[in-house]
Each structure stands twice: as structure tokens, then as C-alpha cells.
Amino acid sequence: MKIDRRLFANFDWVLLGLVLLISGIGILNLYSAGSNLSAGGEPLYIKQMTWVLLGLVMMVIAFSVDYHIIIRHAYLIYVISVLLLLLVFFYGNITHGSQRWLALYGFSFQPSELMKLAIIIVLVRYFDDNMEKGYRFGNLVVLLTVVGIPFFMIARQPDLGTAMFLMVLFLSMAVFAGVGRKFLIYFTLGGMILAPLCWFFMKDYQRERILTFLSPERDPLGAGYHIIQSIIAIGSGGIWGKGFLKGTQTQLRFLPEQQTDFVFSVFAEEWGFGGVFVLMFIFFVLIMWGLKITRYSRDLPGALTAFGVTMFVFWGIFINVGMAIGIFPVVGIPLPFFSYGGSSMIALMIGAGLLMNVSMRRFILQP
């Protein structure tokens, strides 16, 4: 694989720096949240460092291959991702009642995390192929089918949070691609009609999560415990926090899932409003940098790719923080580059690589 030397002259050091800064703070936070927890015999923060390093390797691969080539193979990438989801049903590991993981040569990963990237890439290809022709009802059917297949496969695992995340990504990119008001009206009406029916297909714990979101106090020692403890942790941080390794909710293990779903609560308790402000500012700069890359992309595929990845990160931040402060149900969406998890970290690093891909190549004309 030949790499154009001009890419190094236009390397996006700002994007790399932001990703590494957030990941580094996340590892420090995991040291506190998971100091007594381990995965495969290793402390969580050490394991997370491994995921970050592996993710950086995948990032290099992602920005080394011209994004036009990646988009050209979008349908193949999509089909492979769907097949991986299909394998989960037959060979997936069952954990806490959910079948979401595939094991390969001693390495477990979540195909649903990779599907987030596959959806972005396949939508870029579809919108690029059809934007000039205009969107008709047939396009709506095709788009809903492309997104609907992985949606139902992931919801069946069950992982309704990730399934809904795909829909949010899809809607964000559809609006950016200019699909028109009729499309959004049809989609909204369809969602309003189907939403009540979904209640009857949900698992008991999923229904309980929604009821608990509406009223956490209805079961403070059961389903509402997570949200209540998270809000207590965030509130007790005050302005400047309790200090590193001094968060009582964290260190005394009152806060559940503190290395994944509620990792933000750990940070807020120990660093307070001041620390949260700094972290959110770094995330804000990352999102704005992604939108800047979108704006100055040299072509439509680049702009769609950059926007899709930026929304991948934005909605992850928005939903995870919303879960922690109690404005969203607990749906298991990780905080980007911050929560513990190999699959999510690698998927996000690949996404950052795609952003770099678009950013670096906007200065280089097509041969």
C-alpha cells in the first residue's frame, strides 16, 4: 500500500491531540473507577491502555486508505457487518441475559459497535449515488431497509439502546443530506405509530428501565438504584469535586457500572463542576473540529463521512451524559473515548481515522 507523502505534511495533529487527551483522562478516571476491578486478570485501566494502542493502529489504517476507496466498498462492508451480527445469534456469548459478543482467537468484540461505522459508510455511498437524482418514496423504502435490518438484529440481542443509536445516526445524516420534509414526516409518523407496539416486544427489564426513567423513586433499591446513585455522585462533587480517588460513591462501590455507563458520574464526583466544564469543553472542541472538517471537505462523500463520524461522537456524548444526570433512560451507550470497552474504543478510533482521512486529503487533488 503506497502512502502519499503529502499526507504527512497535512497531518491533523489537533484531532489526534484531542482524541489522545480525552482517552488519557479516561484512563486516569478508570484508574479511580476500576482500581479494584479487573478484566482477564488485568486492571481495567491497563486493559483500556491496550485498547487505545490497538485503536491507534486501526486509526492509522483508516486514514492511510483513501476514503473514496473505502466508500466504494461500502456495500461489502455493510454485508460483512450484517453477517457478523447474524453470527452472534448462533455463536455469541451470553452475558447478563444478552447475546451481543463474538469470541475470535481469545478476543471478544461487539459487532454492533462496528455496525455504527458500517451504517455511516453505507449511507455515505447511498446518498452520494442518489442525491443528484432526488429522493422518492422508493429511496425511503431502501433506506429504511438498510437501517432496519441491523436495527432489528441488534434489538433482538437484546440491545435496544444501540439499535436506537443507529436510527439517530441515520436521521442525522438524512437531514444533512437534504432528504426533504416529506421523508421526515413519513418517518416521524411511522415512528409514532410503531412506538406503542414496541412496548409489547420489549423485555421486562427494558420496560422497567423506561418506567424507572420516568420515576426513579418507584424502586429506589432496584431498577431506580443506578440513576439515583449517579445523580447523588454528580451532585456531591460540588464545584471542585472531592478529589482524585476520594469519591465516596465510587470508592465505596455505591455507584454501579462505574467503568462503563456511569463513568461520567465518577469523574463529576471527583473533579466537580470545574472538571466537568473542562472535559465538556474538550469534547466541544472535538465536535467543532469535526464540523470544521465537514465544512471544508473537498467533496460530498468527504463531507458526509466527516459529518457522520462527528455525529457518532456527538450523540454518544449527549446520550451518555444524559443517562448519568437522569434525563435519558439507561441504554448502555458508552461515553466516547472515555468509557471502558475494547469494541467501542476501536470503533471510535477507526472513526477518528476516517475524520483524519477526510481532513488530510482535502488539500490533495485527485489524480
C-alpha positions in Angstrom: 0.0 0.0 0.0 1.6 3.3 -1.2 1.0 6.3 1.1 1.2 9.8 -0.4 3.9 11.7 1.4 1.9 14.9 1.1 -0.5 13.4 3.7 2.2 13.8 6.4 2.5 17.5 5.6 -1.2 17.9 6.2 -1.5 15.5 9.2 -4.3 16.6 11.6 -2.3 16.9 14.8 -5.2 18.8 16.5 -7.6 15.9 16.0 -5.0 13.4 17.2 -4.2 15.5 20.2 -7.9 15.9 21.2 -8.5 12.1 20.9 -5.4 11.2 23.0 -6.2 13.9 25.6 -9.7 12.5 26.1 -8.5 8.9 26.1 -5.8 9.8 28.6 -8.2 11.5 31.0 -10.5 8.5 30.6 -7.7 6.1 31.6 -6.9 8.2 34.6 -10.6 8.1 35.5 -10.8 4.4 35.1 -7.8 4.0 37.4 -10.1 5.5 40.1 -13.3 3.8 39.0 -11.8 0.4 38.5 -8.8 0.3 40.8 -10.2 -2.9 42.4 -11.8 -4.3 39.2 -10.0 -6.4 36.5 -10.7 -8.0 33.1 -8.8 -11.2 32.3 -6.6 -10.7 35.4 -5.5 -7.2 34.4 -6.7 -3.9 36.0 -9.3 -2.2 33.8 -7.1 0.9 33.2 -4.2 -1.3 31.9 -6.7 -3.1 29.7 -8.0 0.2 28.4 -4.5 1.3 27.5 -4.2 -1.8 25.4 -7.5 -0.9 23.6 -6.2 2.6 23.0 -3.0 1.4 21.5 -4.8 -1.2 19.3 -7.2 1.6 18.3 -4.4 3.8 17.3 -3.1 1.1 14.9 -6.6 0.8 13.4 -6.7 4.6 13.2 -3.5 4.6 11.1 -5.0 2.0 8.8 -8.3 4.0 8.5 -6.5 7.3 7.4 -3.9 5.5 5.2 -6.5 4.2 2.7 -8.2 6.9 0.6 -11.8 7.3 1.9 -13.1 7.2 -1.7 -11.8 3.6 -1.8 -13.5 2.8 1.5 -16.8 4.3 0.3 -16.5 2.4 -3.0 -16.6 -0.9 -0.9 -19.4 0.4 1.4 -21.9 -2.3 0.4 -19.4 -5.1 1.0 -18.5 -3.6 4.4 -22.2 -3.4 5.3 -22.9 -7.0 4.3 -19.9 -8.3 6.3 -21.2 -6.3 9.3 -24.6 -7.8 9.0 -23.1 -11.3 8.7 -21.2 -10.7 11.9 -24.5 -9.7 13.6 -26.0 -12.9 12.3 -23.2 -15.0 13.7 -24.0 -13.5 17.1 -27.3 -15.4 17.2 -25.5 -18.7 16.6 -22.2 -18.4 18.3 -22.5 -15.2 20.5 -21.6 -15.3 24.2 -24.5 -14.7 26.6 -23.7 -12.2 29.3 -26.4 -10.9 31.8 -29.1 -12.3 29.6 -27.9 -10.6 26.4 -26.2 -12.2 23.4 -24.0 -9.5 22.0 -20.4 -10.7 21.9 -18.4 -12.8 19.4 -15.2 -14.6 20.5 -12.4 -15.0 18.0 -9.0 -16.4 18.9 -9.5 -15.4 22.5 -10.6 -11.9 21.6 -14.3 -10.9 22.3 -15.9 -8.0 20.4 -19.3 -6.5 19.8 -20.3 -6.4 16.1 -22.9 -3.9 16.9 -20.2 -1.3 17.6 -18.7 -1.9 14.2 -22.1 -1.6 12.6 -22.3 2.0 13.7 -19.4 2.7 11.3 -20.8 0.5 8.6 -24.1 2.4 8.7 -22.2 5.7 8.3 -20.2 4.4 5.3 -23.1 2.8 3.5 -25.3 5.9 4.0 -22.5 8.0 2.5 -22.4 5.7 -0.5 -26.2 5.7 -1.0 -26.6 9.5 -0.5 -23.7 10.2 -2.9 -25.2 7.9 -5.5 -28.7 9.3 -5.3 -28.5 12.9 -4.2 -28.4 14.4 -7.7 -31.4 12.2 -8.8 -33.6 13.4 -6.0 -35.3 11.3 -3.3 -38.5 9.5 -4.0 -40.6 7.1 -1.9 -38.6 4.2 -3.3 -35.5 5.7 -1.7 -37.3 5.9 1.6 -38.0 2.2 1.4 -34.4 1.3 0.6 -33.0 3.5 3.3 -35.4 2.1 6.0 -34.5 -1.4 4.8 -30.7 -0.8 5.0 -31.0 0.6 8.5 -33.9 -1.6 9.6 -32.1 -4.9 9.1 -29.3 -4.2 11.7 -31.8 -2.3 13.9 -34.0 -5.4 14.4 -31.0 -7.7 14.7 -29.4 -5.6 17.4 -32.7 -5.0 19.2 -33.2 -8.8 19.2 -29.9 -9.4 21.1 -31.4 -7.5 23.0 -29.6 -4.1 22.8 -32.3 -1.6 22.2 -30.0 1.3 23.1 -27.5 0.6 20.3 -30.4 -0.1 17.9 -31.9 3.3 18.6 -28.5 4.8 18.2 -28.4 3.6 14.6 -31.7 5.3 13.9 -30.4 8.6 15.4 -27.3 8.4 13.3 -29.5 7.7 10.2 -31.8 10.6 10.9 -28.8 13.0 11.5 -27.2 12.0 8.2 -30.5 12.1 6.3 -31.2 15.7 7.4 -27.7 16.7 6.5 -28.1 15.0 3.1 -31.3 17.0 2.4 -33.8 14.2 2.0 -36.6 16.7 2.4 -39.6 17.4 4.7 -41.8 14.6 3.3 -39.2 12.0 4.2 -39.0 13.3 7.8 -42.8 13.5 8.1 -43.2 9.9 6.9 -40.5 8.7 9.2 -41.9 10.6 12.2 -45.5 9.3 11.6 -44.2 5.8 11.2 -42.3 6.1 14.4 -45.3 7.4 16.3 -47.4 4.5 15.0 -44.8 1.8 15.8 -43.6 3.2 19.1 -46.6 1.9 21.2 -46.3 -1.5 19.5 -42.7 -1.8 20.5 -43.7 -1.8 24.2 -45.2 -5.3 23.7 -42.0 -6.7 22.2 -39.7 -5.3 24.9 -38.0 -7.4 27.5 -39.2 -6.9 31.1 -36.0 -5.2 32.1 -36.3 -2.8 29.1 -39.8 -1.8 30.2 -38.6 -1.3 33.7 -35.8 1.0 32.5 -38.3 3.3 30.8 -40.6 3.3 33.9 -37.7 3.9 36.1 -36.5 6.8 33.9 -40.0 8.4 34.3 -39.9 7.8 38.1 -36.7 6.5 39.7 -38.2 6.7 43.1 -40.7 4.0 42.4 -38.0 1.4 43.0 -35.0 3.1 44.7 -33.3 -0.1 45.8 -34.0 -1.9 42.5 -34.3 -0.6 39.0 -34.0 3.1 40.1 -30.8 2.5 42.1 -28.5 3.2 39.2 -29.9 6.6 38.3 -30.3 7.7 41.9 -26.7 6.8 42.8 -25.4 8.5 39.7 -27.3 11.8 40.5 -26.0 11.6 44.1 -22.4 11.2 42.8 -22.6 14.1 40.4 -24.3 16.4 42.9 -21.9 15.5 45.7 -19.0 16.6 43.6 -19.9 20.3 44.1 -17.8 22.9 42.4 -14.3 21.5 42.7 -15.0 17.8 43.5 -13.9 15.5 46.3 -10.5 14.9 44.8 -8.9 12.1 42.8 -9.5 8.7 44.4 -11.7 10.3 47.1 -15.2 9.9 45.6 -17.3 8.1 48.2 -19.9 6.9 45.7 -17.1 5.5 43.6 -14.7 4.1 46.1 -17.4 2.5 48.3 -19.0 0.9 45.2 -22.4 2.6 45.7 -22.3 3.6 42.0 -23.0 0.6 39.7 -21.4 0.2 36.2 -19.0 3.0 37.1 -16.4 1.9 34.4 -18.9 2.0 31.5 -22.4 3.5 31.7 -21.7 5.9 34.6 -18.0 6.7 34.1 -19.1 10.4 33.7 -20.5 10.2 37.3 -17.2 9.0 38.6 -15.4 12.0 37.0 -18.0 14.5 38.2 -17.8 13.3 41.8 -14.1 13.6 41.9 -13.5 16.7 39.9 -16.7 18.6 40.4 -18.3 21.2 38.1 -14.9 22.7 37.3 -13.5 19.4 36.0 -16.8 18.6 34.1 -16.6 22.0 32.5 -13.1 21.4 31.2 -14.0 17.9 30.0 -17.1 19.1 28.2 -15.1 22.0 26.6 -12.6 19.4 25.2 -15.5 17.4 23.8 -17.0 20.6 22.4 -13.7 21.5 20.6 -13.6 17.9 19.2 -17.1 18.2 17.8 -16.5 21.7 16.4 -13.3 20.4 14.8 -15.2 17.6 13.2 -17.8 20.0 11.8 -14.9 22.2 10.5 -13.6 19.2 8.6 -17.1 18.6 7.3 -17.4 22.2 6.1 -14.1 22.3 4.3 -14.2 18.8 2.8 -13.4 18.9 -0.8 -16.4 16.8 -2.0 -19.7 15.4 -0.9 -18.5 11.9 0.2 -15.9 13.5 2.4 -18.4 15.9 3.9 -20.9 13.1 4.6 -18.2 10.9 6.1 -16.9 13.6 8.4 -20.4 14.6 9.5 -21.4 11.0 10.2 -18.4 10.3 12.3 -18.9 13.7 14.2 -22.5 12.7 14.9 -21.3 9.3 16.1 -19.2 11.1 18.7 -21.7 13.8 19.5 -24.7 11.6 20.1 -22.5 9.3 22.3 -21.6 12.2 24.5 -25.1 13.6 24.6 -26.9 10.3 25.4 -24.3 9.0 27.9 -24.2 12.3 29.9 -28.0 12.4 29.7 -28.2 8.9 31.2 -25.9 10.0 34.0 -27.9 13.0 35.0 -31.2 11.3 34.6 -32.7 12.9 31.5 -32.5 9.8 29.4 -33.2 6.1 30.2 -30.1 3.9 30.9 -29.5 2.4 27.4 -25.8 1.4 27.6 -24.3 3.9 25.3 -20.6 4.5 26.2 -19.0 7.9 26.6 -16.7 8.3 23.5 -13.0 7.6 24.2 -13.8 7.6 27.9 -15.8 4.6 28.9 -14.1 1.2 29.3 -14.6 -1.2 26.3 -12.5 -2.5 23.5 -15.1 -2.7 20.8 -16.3 0.9 21.3 -12.8 2.3 21.6 -11.6 0.6 18.4 -14.8 1.7 16.5 -14.3 5.2 17.7 -10.6 5.2 16.8 -11.4 4.0 13.3 -14.0 6.8 13.1 -11.3 9.3 14.2 -9.1 7.8 11.4 -11.8 8.4 8.9 -12.1 12.0 10.1 -8.3 12.4 9.6 -8.6 10.8 6.2 -11.0 13.5 5.0 -9.1 16.3 6.8 -5.7 15.3 5.3 -6.9 14.7 1.8 -8.8 17.9 1.3 -5.5 19.6 0.4 -4.7 16.9 -2.2 -6.3 16.9 -5.6 -7.5 13.7 -7.1 -5.0 12.3 -9.7 
